[in-house]
Each structure stands twice: as C-alpha cells, then as structure tokens.
C-alpha cells in the first residue's frame, strides 16, 4: 500500500526501561519510527548516566511517529497499557526510581481526551485491584537517547533478551491480560473451531475449511480483532487444501516464530497484535507459502470494504 500521502502525529509514552518499549510498536503498519529518549525533566540534553542518578526529573520514554489513519492513537494506547504495570508509582518491575515511572505525554487536546478516556475505561474494568496511577501530562521537549540505546532489541539482541526475560514483564502481562475471564469472553466471541485454532494451535482439516477454495476478491482479516492480514490478490491454489498466500498485505501485521513441534523445524505465523495462531510459512522453491487456517480469518468481499471500515484498501483491487 502507498502510504506516502498519509499525515503523521507523534505519541510519547514512558513505561519503564525504554529498551522494552520499542519492539511492541516497531514496524507495525503506520508506525514511521520509534525513538528512545528522555523527557519530563529539568535538564538539557541529559545522558543515560545522568538520568540514572534520578536527579534530572526525566523519564525514560519512547517517541513514536505514526500515521493515525493506518494505526489510530487509540490502538497505540491499547498496546501501551498492556506493556506496563499502571498501578506502580515507584518504577516498573525490577527497575525502581523516578526515571522508570509511567506516563502518557500528550501532544494535543485530542490525544489528552483519548488518553483520559482509555485510563478511565481501564480503571472501570476492574482488571487491576489497585488504582491506575499512570499520569497523563503535556508533552515537553524530548531528548533522543544515545545511539547505543536506539533499537536495542535488534542491536544488542542477547543482552536485550536476557534483560527482558528476567524483567517479569511477560509474566505480569499473562497474569493481567490472559485471565480466565478473558478466555471465557473470547470463547463467547469465537466458534469452538476458531478458538481451538487461534488459541491452542490446532490445524483444521485440509479441503474441509471455509476459504481454501474461495475465489472472491477481498480482504482476509484477523477473526479476533479485524487486522487486515491477507488479500485475495495474493492468494493462490497450492494444492494443499488450506488458504495459501504469497505474502501478507503488510508484513507488520504478521509475527513469525520458530516452531519445533512434531519433530519438524518450521516457522509458525501469528497475528501480531491479537497473538492468534494463523498457520505456517513454508519456503517453497518458487515462492513463499503462507499456509493459513480459515478459522483464523474472516473474509470481507471487496464490495463491503467501505462499509466495514476498510475503504483505504479499495484502490488495491482497482
């Protein structure tokens, strides 16, 4: 998709160690850049060491340049809340001190209203027993961190993985956002087959699934949250009995991970924001095969794209 004409905005989030705040946003469709840095303090051009003394008043934060038509601010907020412990005033997980506090720095009145609404909704949900204490503050000057702290999850992968795995973030997320109540709600939303495939990595039967031979033009979206994943223009008959695509509509919607199950070495596919299981990527000699379970998808015919909020993809089929 050609996004060159899309307008951009800036979002700024403090969520503890900024190393862990980049990857969840980075490379999503509509995300132009994610920069680690410092903000909210009283010193100019602070260094990592200075901020670490807890005397500058600065927060470790990330500044995100994004295209709101492709990835709305509300969705950034949804991701943000799932990355942090919003009930902790003293830091985040193992990192303690004022520089590791959480805060949403808003760049407009519209952002402030949306941030306040999302905070109130989270408090009202009673997901957390303690009060939501994350501050919503006016954005002030942002100072990019030193080069070694940019894109840390890629440039220092081993150190990052050791730090992230030991931080407790993932365990906290599972306890807080993958509860029995969440699973029960999802079961009500999905059919038994859809739940088994997306949540338990089941594989539906070849040639006996909804879309393996669907020839209509349109989008295939995430059955859980509606993210646009694949296009009929990239779908082809691989003779295997499952929907097969040569590529996703945008790579940023797809998460790839190693799969060593059943004594095989494969690449499993997940929908990046819902984490639902999709299928496998097979490196065929002629072209990649994104083999996807129909139960992970919902098909939207091209004539219904506008009505369902996917109007920006209509030109893709013209």
C-alpha positions as CSV (number, residue, x, y, z in Angstrom):
1,X,0.0,0.0,0.0
2,X,1.2,3.5,-0.8
3,X,1.1,5.5,2.4
4,X,3.2,8.4,1.3
5,X,0.3,10.9,1.5
6,X,-0.8,9.9,5.0
7,X,-0.5,12.6,7.7
8,X,1.6,11.8,10.8
9,X,1.4,12.5,14.5
10,X,3.7,12.0,17.5
11,X,2.9,9.9,20.6
12,X,5.2,9.8,23.6
13,X,5.0,7.1,26.3
14,X,7.0,6.4,29.4
15,X,6.8,2.8,30.5
16,X,9.9,1.9,32.5
17,X,13.0,0.8,30.7
18,X,12.9,2.2,27.2
19,X,14.6,-0.9,25.8
20,X,11.4,-2.8,26.3
21,X,9.1,-0.2,24.9
22,X,10.4,-0.2,21.3
23,X,9.7,-3.6,19.8
24,X,6.0,-3.8,20.6
25,X,5.4,-0.7,18.4
26,X,8.2,-1.0,15.9
27,X,7.4,-2.0,12.3
28,X,3.6,-2.1,12.8
29,X,1.8,-0.7,9.7
30,X,1.5,3.1,10.1
31,X,4.5,3.3,12.5
32,X,7.2,5.5,10.9
33,X,9.7,5.5,13.8
34,X,10.1,4.6,17.5
35,X,12.9,6.6,19.2
36,X,14.2,6.0,22.8
37,X,14.9,9.1,24.9
38,X,14.3,11.2,27.9
39,X,11.6,13.7,28.7
40,X,9.8,15.5,31.5
41,X,12.8,16.7,33.4
42,X,14.6,20.0,34.1
43,X,18.0,19.4,32.4
44,X,19.0,19.9,28.8
45,X,20.5,17.1,26.7
46,X,20.7,14.6,29.6
47,X,22.8,11.4,29.3
48,X,21.8,7.9,30.2
49,X,24.1,8.1,33.2
50,X,22.7,11.4,34.4
51,X,19.1,10.2,34.1
52,X,20.1,7.1,36.0
53,X,21.1,9.2,39.1
54,X,17.4,10.1,39.5
55,X,18.3,13.8,39.9
56,X,17.2,15.1,36.4
57,X,13.5,14.6,36.7
58,X,13.5,12.9,33.3
59,X,11.5,9.8,32.4
60,X,12.9,7.1,30.1
61,X,10.4,7.2,27.2
62,X,9.7,6.4,23.6
63,X,8.5,8.9,21.0
64,X,6.5,7.3,18.1
65,X,5.9,8.9,14.8
66,X,2.8,7.3,13.3
67,X,0.1,7.6,10.7
68,X,-3.3,7.8,12.5
69,X,-5.3,6.7,9.5
70,X,-3.4,3.4,9.5
71,X,-2.8,2.9,13.2
72,X,-5.0,5.2,15.3
73,X,-3.8,6.7,18.6
74,X,-6.4,4.6,20.5
75,X,-4.6,1.4,19.3
76,X,-1.3,2.8,20.5
77,X,-2.9,3.3,23.9
78,X,-4.2,-0.3,23.9
79,X,-0.7,-1.6,23.3
80,X,0.8,0.7,25.9
81,X,-1.5,-0.3,28.8
82,X,-0.6,-4.0,28.1
83,X,3.2,-3.2,28.4
84,X,3.2,-1.7,31.9
85,X,2.0,-2.1,35.4
86,X,-0.2,1.0,35.6
87,X,-0.6,0.7,39.4
88,X,3.1,1.1,40.3
89,X,4.2,4.6,41.2
90,X,7.8,3.7,42.1
91,X,9.0,2.3,38.7
92,X,8.4,-0.7,36.6
93,X,9.1,-4.3,37.6
94,X,12.7,-4.6,38.6
95,X,13.6,-1.0,37.7
96,X,13.0,1.4,40.5
97,X,13.2,5.1,40.7
98,X,11.5,8.2,39.2
99,X,13.1,7.7,35.7
100,X,11.2,4.5,35.4
101,X,7.7,5.9,36.2
102,X,4.9,5.5,33.7
103,X,3.3,8.5,31.9
104,X,1.5,9.4,28.8
105,X,2.7,12.7,27.3
106,X,0.0,14.1,25.1
107,X,0.7,16.4,22.1
108,X,-2.8,17.7,21.6
109,X,-6.2,18.2,23.3
110,X,-7.5,15.3,21.2
111,X,-4.8,13.0,22.5
112,X,-5.4,14.1,26.1
113,X,-9.2,13.3,25.8
114,X,-8.4,9.9,24.3
115,X,-5.7,9.1,26.9
116,X,-8.1,10.1,29.7
117,X,-10.9,8.0,28.3
118,X,-8.7,4.9,28.0
119,X,-7.4,5.4,31.5
120,X,-10.9,5.7,32.9
121,X,-12.0,2.7,31.0
122,X,-9.1,0.6,32.3
123,X,-9.9,1.7,35.9
124,X,-13.6,0.9,35.4
125,X,-12.9,-2.5,34.0
126,X,-11.6,-3.6,37.5
127,X,-8.8,-5.5,35.7
128,X,-6.5,-4.2,38.4
129,X,-7.4,-4.1,42.1
130,X,-5.2,-1.1,42.8
131,X,-5.8,2.4,41.3
132,X,-4.4,3.3,37.9
133,X,-1.7,5.8,38.7
134,X,-0.1,6.4,35.3
135,X,0.0,10.2,34.8
136,X,-1.3,12.0,31.7
137,X,1.0,15.0,31.1
138,X,1.5,17.7,28.5
139,X,4.3,16.7,26.1
140,X,7.5,18.7,26.6
141,X,10.9,18.6,24.9
142,X,12.1,15.1,24.1
143,X,15.8,14.3,24.0
144,X,16.8,11.3,22.0
145,X,19.0,8.8,23.9
146,X,22.5,7.8,22.8
147,X,22.9,5.7,19.7
148,X,23.6,2.5,21.7
149,X,20.2,2.7,23.2
150,X,18.3,3.0,19.9
151,X,16.7,-0.1,18.5
152,X,18.3,-2.0,21.4
153,X,16.2,-5.2,20.9
154,X,17.9,-5.6,17.5
155,X,21.4,-4.2,18.0
156,X,22.0,-5.9,21.4
157,X,19.7,-8.9,21.0
158,X,21.3,-11.2,23.5
159,X,21.6,-8.6,26.2
160,X,18.0,-7.5,25.5
161,X,16.6,-11.0,25.6
162,X,18.3,-11.7,28.9
163,X,17.1,-8.4,30.4
164,X,13.5,-8.7,29.0
165,X,13.1,-12.3,30.0
166,X,14.2,-11.6,33.5
167,X,12.2,-8.4,33.9
168,X,8.9,-10.0,34.7
169,X,7.0,-8.1,32.1
170,X,5.7,-11.1,30.2
171,X,4.6,-12.9,33.4
172,X,2.8,-9.8,34.5
173,X,1.1,-9.5,31.1
174,X,-0.1,-13.1,31.3
175,X,-1.5,-12.7,34.8
176,X,-3.2,-9.4,34.0
177,X,-4.4,-9.8,30.4
178,X,-4.9,-13.5,29.8
179,X,-7.1,-14.4,32.7
180,X,-9.9,-17.0,32.9
181,X,-12.4,-14.1,32.4
182,X,-10.5,-13.0,29.2
183,X,-10.5,-16.6,27.9
184,X,-14.2,-17.1,28.6
185,X,-15.0,-13.8,26.8
186,X,-13.1,-15.0,23.8
187,X,-14.9,-18.3,23.8
188,X,-18.2,-16.4,23.5
189,X,-16.8,-14.4,20.6
190,X,-15.5,-17.4,18.6
191,X,-16.8,-20.7,17.5
192,X,-15.2,-23.8,19.1
193,X,-13.1,-24.4,16.0
194,X,-11.9,-20.8,15.8
195,X,-10.9,-20.9,19.5
196,X,-9.1,-24.2,19.1
197,X,-7.1,-23.0,16.1
198,X,-6.3,-19.4,17.2
199,X,-5.6,-20.2,20.9
200,X,-4.5,-23.8,21.0
201,X,-2.6,-24.0,17.7
202,X,-4.9,-26.7,16.2
203,X,-4.9,-27.2,12.5
204,X,-8.2,-27.6,10.6
205,X,-8.8,-30.3,8.0
206,X,-7.4,-29.8,4.5
207,X,-10.1,-29.3,1.8
208,X,-12.7,-29.1,4.6
209,X,-12.4,-25.5,5.7
210,X,-14.2,-22.3,4.7
211,X,-11.8,-20.4,2.5
212,X,-9.5,-23.0,0.9
213,X,-11.3,-22.6,-2.5
214,X,-12.7,-19.1,-2.0
215,X,-12.2,-17.2,-5.3
216,X,-14.0,-13.9,-4.4
217,X,-12.0,-10.7,-4.3
218,X,-11.5,-9.1,-0.9
219,X,-9.5,-9.0,2.3
220,X,-8.8,-11.7,4.9
221,X,-8.7,-10.1,8.3
222,X,-7.9,-11.4,11.8
223,X,-11.0,-13.1,13.1
224,X,-10.4,-11.7,16.6
225,X,-9.6,-8.0,16.1
226,X,-10.1,-7.4,12.4
227,X,-6.5,-6.5,11.5
228,X,-6.1,-6.8,7.7
229,X,-3.8,-9.7,7.1
230,X,-4.0,-11.0,3.5
231,X,-5.5,-10.1,0.1
232,X,-7.2,-12.2,-2.4
233,X,-4.8,-10.8,-4.9
234,X,-2.0,-12.7,-3.2
235,X,-4.0,-15.9,-2.7
236,X,-3.3,-18.9,-4.9
237,X,-4.1,-22.6,-5.1
238,X,-1.1,-24.5,-3.8
239,X,-3.0,-27.8,-3.9
240,X,-2.8,-28.4,-0.2
241,X,-6.4,-27.6,0.9
242,X,-5.8,-24.5,3.0
243,X,-5.8,-20.8,2.1
244,X,-2.4,-20.1,0.8
245,X,-0.9,-16.6,0.1
246,X,2.4,-15.5,-1.4
247,X,2.7,-12.6,1.1
248,X,0.7,-10.7,3.8
249,X,-0.9,-7.4,2.8
250,X,1.7,-5.7,5.1
251,X,4.5,-7.6,6.9
252,X,4.0,-5.6,10.1
253,X,0.7,-7.4,10.9
254,X,2.4,-10.8,11.0
255,X,4.6,-12.3,13.7
256,X,6.9,-15.2,12.8
257,X,8.3,-17.6,15.4
258,X,10.3,-20.8,15.4
259,X,8.1,-24.0,15.7
260,X,9.9,-27.2,16.6
261,X,6.8,-29.3,17.3
262,X,6.2,-32.8,15.9
263,X,9.9,-33.2,15.2
264,X,9.9,-30.6,12.5
265,X,11.7,-27.3,12.1
266,X,9.1,-24.8,10.8
267,X,8.1,-21.1,11.0
268,X,4.8,-20.5,12.7
269,X,2.7,-17.5,12.0
270,X,0.7,-15.4,14.4
271,X,-1.3,-12.2,14.0
272,X,0.9,-9.7,15.7
273,X,-1.5,-7.7,17.8
274,X,-4.0,-10.4,18.8
275,X,-1.3,-13.1,19.1
276,X,-3.8,-15.6,17.5
277,X,-2.2,-18.6,15.7
278,X,-2.6,-18.5,11.9
279,X,-0.6,-21.3,10.4
280,X,2.9,-21.8,8.9
281,X,5.3,-20.1,6.4
282,X,6.8,-22.7,4.0
283,X,9.7,-21.6,1.9
284,X,8.7,-23.2,-1.4
285,X,11.3,-23.1,-4.2
286,X,9.1,-20.9,-6.4
287,X,7.6,-18.5,-3.8
288,X,6.8,-18.4,-0.1
289,X,3.7,-20.2,1.1
290,X,1.7,-18.5,3.9
291,X,-0.5,-21.5,4.8
292,X,-3.3,-20.2,7.0
293,X,-6.2,-21.8,8.7
294,X,-9.6,-20.5,7.6
295,X,-10.7,-20.4,11.2
296,X,-8.1,-17.7,11.9
297,X,-9.6,-15.4,9.3
298,X,-12.7,-13.5,8.4
299,X,-13.3,-12.7,4.7
300,X,-14.6,-9.3,3.6
301,X,-15.7,-9.1,0.0
302,X,-14.4,-6.0,-1.9
303,X,-17.9,-4.5,-2.2
304,X,-18.2,-4.5,1.6
305,X,-14.8,-3.0,2.4
306,X,-16.0,0.6,2.6
307,X,-19.0,-0.2,4.8
308,X,-16.8,-2.2,7.2
309,X,-14.1,0.5,7.6
310,X,-11.5,-0.8,5.2
311,X,-12.1,1.8,2.5
312,X,-8.4,2.6,2.2
313,X,-7.9,-0.8,0.7
314,X,-10.5,-0.4,-2.1
315,X,-7.9,1.1,-4.6
316,X,-5.8,-2.1,-4.1
317,X,-8.4,-4.0,-6.1
318,X,-9.0,-1.5,-8.8
